[in-house]
Amino acid sequence: MQKESVLKGLIDGVSDVLAHVFSGTASFEESQAEEPRADFISEAVIDISTVVPLLDELKTLLNEYDAEAVEKLDQIKGILRRSAVQDELDGMEQCLGKYDFEGASEILDRIKYKLNV
């Protein structure tokens, strides 16, 4: 009889902990459903007809070692914010910060490839 009472207490304790865990899991799932994941914000949202000329202009500026490439990159980053190429854009910014126009140009080629343009 005493063993049953102890076991019932243990089972009740485990049930309480599991209820708390399941409640936390449900809250987490709800919060994830409300926020779009950055990697699912795709090129479909991007107006490619706007982006392509800007990318071409940036390529020209990079080939000419023109510091205005920084401003053009900022403009492009505004359009491609939270896209699949965000990491590459950040890498280009780092290259330009070091006046590495060739490195930035190589990254731009990868961006164009990823965007299929």
URRAHU-V896558 format. One record per residue. N is the residue number from 1. RES is the residue in one letter. NEAR is the number of other C-alpha atoms within 10 Angstrom. D_FIRST is the distance of its C-alpha to the first C-alpha in Angstrom with 2 decimals. Layout:
# URRAHU-V896558
n=N res=RES near=NEAR d_first=D_FIRST
n=N res=RES near=NEAR d_first=D_FIRST
This chain:
# URRAHU-V896558
n=1 res=M near=6 d_first=0.00
n=2 res=Q near=7 d_first=3.78
n=3 res=K near=8 d_first=5.43
n=4 res=E near=9 d_first=5.19
n=5 res=S near=10 d_first=6.46
n=6 res=V near=11 d_first=8.88
n=7 res=L near=12 d_first=9.96
n=8 res=K near=12 d_first=10.64
n=9 res=G near=12 d_first=12.59
n=10 res=L near=12 d_first=14.46
n=11 res=I near=12 d_first=15.32
n=12 res=D near=12 d_first=16.56
n=13 res=G near=12 d_first=18.57
n=14 res=V near=12 d_first=20.11
n=15 res=S near=12 d_first=20.93
n=16 res=D near=11 d_first=22.72
n=17 res=V near=12 d_first=24.67
n=18 res=L near=12 d_first=25.67
n=19 res=A near=12 d_first=26.83
n=20 res=H near=12 d_first=28.96
n=21 res=V near=12 d_first=30.39
n=22 res=F near=11 d_first=31.27
n=23 res=S near=11 d_first=32.88
n=24 res=G near=12 d_first=34.97
n=25 res=T near=12 d_first=35.97
n=26 res=A near=12 d_first=37.16
n=27 res=S near=11 d_first=39.16
n=28 res=F near=11 d_first=40.72
n=29 res=E near=10 d_first=41.73
n=30 res=E near=11 d_first=43.32
n=31 res=S near=10 d_first=45.29
n=32 res=Q near=11 d_first=46.55
n=33 res=A near=9 d_first=47.71
n=34 res=E near=8 d_first=49.76
n=35 res=E near=8 d_first=51.75
n=36 res=P near=9 d_first=54.10
n=37 res=R near=10 d_first=53.97
n=38 res=A near=12 d_first=57.28
n=39 res=D near=11 d_first=57.60
n=40 res=F near=11 d_first=57.50
n=41 res=I near=15 d_first=60.41
n=42 res=S near=14 d_first=62.95
n=43 res=E near=15 d_first=66.66
n=44 res=A near=9 d_first=66.63
n=45 res=V near=10 d_first=66.45
n=46 res=I near=15 d_first=69.33
n=47 res=D near=11 d_first=72.87
n=48 res=I near=16 d_first=74.34
n=49 res=S near=9 d_first=77.86
n=50 res=T near=11 d_first=77.54
n=51 res=V near=18 d_first=75.90
n=52 res=V near=15 d_first=78.25
n=53 res=P near=11 d_first=81.42
n=54 res=L near=16 d_first=79.62
n=55 res=L near=19 d_first=78.39
n=56 res=D near=13 d_first=81.95
n=57 res=E near=15 d_first=83.36
n=58 res=L near=23 d_first=80.88
n=59 res=K near=20 d_first=81.91
n=60 res=T near=14 d_first=85.55
n=61 res=L near=18 d_first=84.83
n=62 res=L near=24 d_first=82.92
n=63 res=N near=14 d_first=85.77
n=64 res=E near=12 d_first=88.20
n=65 res=Y near=15 d_first=86.05
n=66 res=D near=13 d_first=86.18
n=67 res=A near=14 d_first=83.91
n=68 res=E near=12 d_first=83.62
n=69 res=A near=22 d_first=81.05
n=70 res=V near=18 d_first=78.50
n=71 res=E near=11 d_first=79.21
n=72 res=K near=16 d_first=79.10
n=73 res=L near=21 d_first=75.76
n=74 res=D near=13 d_first=74.39
n=75 res=Q near=13 d_first=75.59
n=76 res=I near=18 d_first=73.95
n=77 res=K near=17 d_first=70.67
n=78 res=G near=9 d_first=70.59
n=79 res=I near=16 d_first=70.87
n=80 res=L near=21 d_first=68.51
n=81 res=R near=14 d_first=65.86
n=82 res=R near=16 d_first=62.33
n=83 res=S near=20 d_first=63.77
n=84 res=A near=18 d_first=63.15
n=85 res=V near=21 d_first=65.98
n=86 res=Q near=16 d_first=64.78
n=87 res=D near=12 d_first=64.28
n=88 res=E near=16 d_first=67.79
n=89 res=L near=22 d_first=69.28
n=90 res=D near=14 d_first=67.68
n=91 res=G near=16 d_first=69.11
n=92 res=M near=24 d_first=72.54
n=93 res=E near=19 d_first=72.34
n=94 res=Q near=14 d_first=71.63
n=95 res=C near=17 d_first=74.56
n=96 res=L near=21 d_first=76.90
n=97 res=G near=13 d_first=75.82
n=98 res=K near=11 d_first=77.22
n=99 res=Y near=16 d_first=80.28
n=100 res=D near=15 d_first=79.06
n=101 res=F near=22 d_first=80.68
n=102 res=E near=15 d_first=80.51
n=103 res=G near=17 d_first=76.77
n=104 res=A near=26 d_first=76.28
n=105 res=S near=20 d_first=78.47
n=106 res=E near=13 d_first=76.36
n=107 res=I near=18 d_first=73.21
n=108 res=L near=23 d_first=75.07
n=109 res=D near=15 d_first=75.80
n=110 res=R near=14 d_first=72.07
n=111 res=I near=20 d_first=71.36
n=112 res=K near=15 d_first=74.00
n=113 res=Y near=10 d_first=72.57
n=114 res=K near=13 d_first=69.03
n=115 res=L near=17 d_first=70.40
n=116 res=N near=9 d_first=72.53
n=117 res=V near=12 d_first=75.75
